[in-house]
Amino acid sequence: MQVLLITNDNVGRKRAGPGIRCVELAKVLARHFDVALAATQSIDIDIEGVKLIPNTLAHPGRLRAAVSHSDVVIIQGLVLAIFPFLRRAAKFLVVDLYDPYLLEYLLAAHPQFPRWGYLRQWHDLNLQLLRGDYFLCANDRQRDYWLGRLCALGRLTPEECRRDPSFKSLIGMVPFGISSSPPHHTKAVIKGIVPGIAPDDTVLIWGGGIWQWFDPLTVIKALALVSQERSDIKLLFLGTQDPNPNKRATPIASEAEELAKNLGVLNRAVFFKEGWVPFEERQDYFMEADIGVSAHFESYETRLAFRTRILDYIWAGLPMILTEGDCLADWASRQNVGTTLRTGDVEGWKQAILSVAGSIELRQEIRNRLQQLAPQFYWEKLAEPLLDYCRRPYRTDRASGFRMKLVPFLIAGFEHFRQFRNWWR
């Protein structure tokens, strides 16, 4: 069985969530199948057992050849819009929908052409929903959302329902995962290294980027209040620049740094690491940190999100302080490994930071608990639905969606005919 993964995200040394996911799924699949990974950008890493096909935009012939030799093609993002030939060339097409990027676009629309950009993404996403044989999502909430969209496009047919009333054969749940190999601290990178952060300071880490749907402002305001009581608690933002050069910068990152400057805590209690930490080096930062934080604004994106940075906190055994509302924040609260707060609750953040930072015993207790919980998030375990599909791939009724697109026109035509007949009489 030949499996090909295609992404338009960066899968090099510096990679964000989509690129990380693509690489990790390729590793798991390579233990069972012949696997290739194609990317629109250059690739500066090697993956054992995986053939790498870089720069497919500049050399589309390489991708066409790889697709022709593949049984299952797995795509991310808007790959089908970039390479429309995949609609017919892929024998079995899997569409990874773990990232609800259309909802992210609503919060970070193109500043000059917001409506046009949204409609383009909406159209491209619908094409993928109409063309895929099998789909992946990250949690139950996403599954309900995607099933609703598939239903609206006519993909939930009586034939599919007879085959599987749960529609799990159409959309499987494959959340974001973590490595089964524990992180190791190889070198000092924060404490005693970053100017202003001492070896014995307590460090809160914001893992990953500062995107438009996140709320770093509340956390910075809380740190400004905390710093008035304790000067040994510091906050480090780990990612300030998207490793994918094709994505637009998000204004919220500049707003966060400007706020820290105005509050007098920039490079004193709040620190921003420029650029993006290479994937293999991030473990040193998480191993030196004491608490993981993530905050977001109230939006529909939050309800469907699967915050990939929280997986790194779980992997590293970090106690968490999080804004409530997304599924992993709810999970952290249920498992007593994180404190969850309302959106924009500056005073709540302040008290939570002081409470968690002030109890070494609590932090160690949470670390021990996370070690026991971590195996449920191992990539090998989470990827089982995808592995099952690749072992026995099948086609689903792609044509049903195109037939359903004609229904409104047929109904409208019939209604016009009926009105004309009544008039004629």
Steps between C-alpha positions, in 0.01 A plus 500: 500500500635839393394802707572862407453799734485848347518828694538868420645570844866505599631152593860605557691544828273790591140386472166589655197282571401385147860422406564318828187291450591409143849385599382300803224324307752417227725339763216284633381399153856415392506214752228327298511632142723653236465873575590821319451857623467786251518869591464820305808639678857381548571227757815510713443185706516123445227263618595136536299280266332794325578625149498881494382700197571874551418807291199349324381842385819549301513136388140375467614208285654337809165515675308362202738205484465435874120515482491256209695246707296551820195313620393743775558876484463705823470877467500795741396861476401622153718255308217404264468863388875518434509168312152449347618197300480303827119499471519227238856372531479382864373142522386544861497852645521575875441861611644604838259749662655515848558876464174702448691758299190661347399616850853620562476705181188673631714631787804579284348601167698670226504871595421621145278220367337334802180382329670383181766313695237332714289396200806359326589287802137399547481387137830314513397327822169390348685348204705289742188391686344396170808315373630313805440131564590516868545790740689557825401721794647559846209484747127436536408864455687516172336177389154649550604813311645312205209255484267800483696645210518164324125459545436845353706399195308178452773263616288330768298283264261212573758265346774622735260478795412137418869418488575676830229698688770656724685633191830405666591341169478849348671708769741362761636664813878540499597769755839668521747287696832491681812288472521185710863594568517736801670840458859545620681813609817531294609859560403815692289732287292718737605525863827684534516529119225745404602841638262582782409140590700368795581131564256479791209689339163336439433502124163497329527397135270587211581219258442568132396806306296806591212471256206734459254276687724487809492743794854573620384840627316365805802292603736798463270721708492231769881473498524875547293463818694192614831682453390755759496221760766260372794585278602136447206394276566543127303438179669390177325505162671229300383570143474848349531420128314234301748255345281490189614805298179497294279595794426858597628644825232539769461847658428354845869407538606863460219612730624261768855630488378862498280432804790344692710805417229745611449312827873510572545121509664438160832316553439529873210261565382429145735377228456428129735258327548618144433264211402136547670226702600193291276204578772275642625778730166592655533230768775700674266796540213293634728309738627825651155658527285453809147577375338490156249772407253556219226762470247576230212731420141380505413378150357201317856404402567431868219246527639293211872554565749234600782709650815324386725693741318339793621162374857622553409597857364150558812346343728705725286451812425870545216623725275724293307824533253530212199690378192277520294400197706271277497123542856468637442771760191307608708181512772666711238620746336156528835331556613759759813585301406857414320810621240640259376858502238713327598701195663831592509430876818693588453471877427128468820453299696690761372283785548178304860590413583582861329183624666254258840673512487504880459124544788278394314202646195565279713529188679172575171327568368616162820388326455150644136492392586611145757221468218254559262675259745562216476154331143565388640771270777297334494533122507122456174467691317799352582414137320163508192614301726629222707181506182292471385700200838470326501123557165466323428821306160550339319757293202690636232665289680812378244548222212540744614848595512614139153358437371686805641826366245472216201459734443873575507577129254219422267615778520861384436393140198296602363792704539740204325248275211464746459877526508535120239225461270671754541831317428342165177355631 
